[in-house]
Amino acid sequence: MANLQSSDFHRGIYEKIGTSGITEAATTTPVIGPDSLDTTDNGEYGNFVNSVSQITSTYTTAGKHVIFMTEGTHSYPEPKAVVATVTGDAILYGTRVDTSGNPISHYDSSKGTSIAYDTANDKVLISHGTNNNHGNFMVVGTISGDSISFGSVATVDSGSTPHDNSMRPQGMVWVGGIGGDTTNRLVLANKHNNNHQGHARVITISGTTPTAHTVASWHTTNEPKDFCMAYVGGGQVVIAYADSSGALNAKVGTVAGGGTNTITWGSAVSLASTNSNYNQLAIAYDEQNSKVLIAFVNTAVNTRGRYIGATVSGTGAGGTLTFSGAPEFETSGTCTALSAEYHAGAQKILISYKSAGNASPQVIAATYSGTSGSQVTYTFGTAVPLMSASTPLMTTTSYDAVNKKVIVFRDGAVGYKHGLAVDLLTSTLTLDLSTGNYFSADMQSNGTSNIGTFTLSNTNAVSGQAQDFQLKVIQGSIPRQFTWSGMSNIKWNSYYQPGIGQVHRPTISTGNDAVDIFSFTTFDNGTTWYGNIVGQNFS
């Protein structure tokens, strides 16, 4: 038997952990997350195909959004609401709930929908125009986990069936918060069901009971068609509306809270010509630059998407807007399904739309450029397809303050609705290969966006020598991924994953503090790197 020589196992090989860092920056090219398709179908009388339409959404808190929609093709389609929870760029849906609580003699939502979140009371208010019950109604929702429950239905106005779209997706806003504004009131705009004038009210909530206060009319000369409203700070709102004559106008409203609960409108400002079609008008407020952006279609010129950048001044009856010009932001034909949302993290406005020249709905980012006199200018980045070819009638957007993404929901057929997280932030991971062969990247640090760029500096330049390194990735509380598909210099060996099939690029484990380890090797001084999975989801 050979003798065993003694060995000293107290010694080991030590390698220095190299220098790495994650940085995050705004981008003008929207980054689209996966399509989260909700196919839940609660059944309308059990007999009718449940297409989803009249869709609107609001962000609440802790990554939770509430979607309010019309479901069904029956003449009295059901009003349904669902909680969507966003984690990173993944969206999970709770159970759809009938907001009327009575699916047999229910308050349908065929005449339009609105929704907003009451920050002070942690409640959601939804409002909708009905055919069966001949009026405009509202109800308060309470979120618990991934579910939502509703109180009793209250009347906004009643007596006859409203005209179509008496409520609009951007027709209700929470007033309060910007710059320390303590107005803290909901404002609801709608078309009155009897005289069809444009009305607005302050809404207050006590428990699960909403109260509609004094009407403040914003349009009385003829019937308004499409309309949209934005909160602009300082206790003020801006409403843009197209009337039945084809004129596009806007007004500034000043909201008084306390025991008053009133709205005072300034004079109408003529913006442009438009049409009486719906879903061709949207609004967003740029908080960083104190500007209003209105996206619309000017049929007096063509049917392409245009924007107006405007500045708010004055209060009360003296509140007004100043602007100049209405340039195009897209040139591909008739623009529909418009929605707009401010991305606070990137300080840009995201517009979602469908144009006749593209098979798919698009998203595009608007960046404030400057103001010269009354002209407010925005520059637009590259439009990116939101999903595969489809034709939505409506899209709705809400900004997620936790995940720092704009969540776009759109209508669909057969009970489907789609949700996608759209980011205007992107991150870069940089490794300095001169400092070591082992690196660690903590995804909790420096942002919430996915890693879009993987920079490897100081790669060995000596010809004929190979180089390798290992990377330990520690997942954060908001899951982030590497967009490997955009990193053409990194190649992966495909493998089979049960339940999924052939996988060509790894997905980072999503659990908080989960650890994945990867190795990378180059044989051509960094022109191409070959990646391998050492192990995943260490915990």
Buried (B, 14 or more C-beta within 10 A) or exposed (E): EEEEEEEEEEEEEEEEEBBBEBBBEBBBBBBBBEBBBBEBBBEBEEEBEBBBBBBBBBBBEEBBBBBBBBBBBBEBBBBBBBBBBBBBBBBEBBEBBBBBBEEEEBBBBBBBBBBBBBBBBEBBBBBBBBBBBBBBBBBBBBBEEBEBBBBEBBEBBBEEBBBBBBBBBBBBBBBBBBEEBEBBBBBBBBBBBBEBBBBBBBBBBEEBEBEBBEBBEBBEEEBBBBBBBBBBBBBBBBBBBBBEEBBBBBBBBBBBBEEEBBBBBBEBBEBBBBBBBBBBBBBBBBBEBBBBBBBBBBBEEBBBBBBBBBBBEBBEEEBBBBBBEBEBBBEBBBBBBBBBBBBBBBBBBBBBBBBEEBEBBBBBBBBBEEBEEEBBBBEBBEBBBBBEEBEBBBBBBBBBBBBBBBBBBBBBEEBBBBBBBBBBBBBBBBBBBEBBBBBBBBBBEBBBBBBBBBEBEEBEEEEEEEBBBBBBBBBBEBBBBBBBEBBEEBBBEEEEEEEEEEBEBBBBBBEBBBBBBBBBEBBEBBEEBBBBBEEBEEE
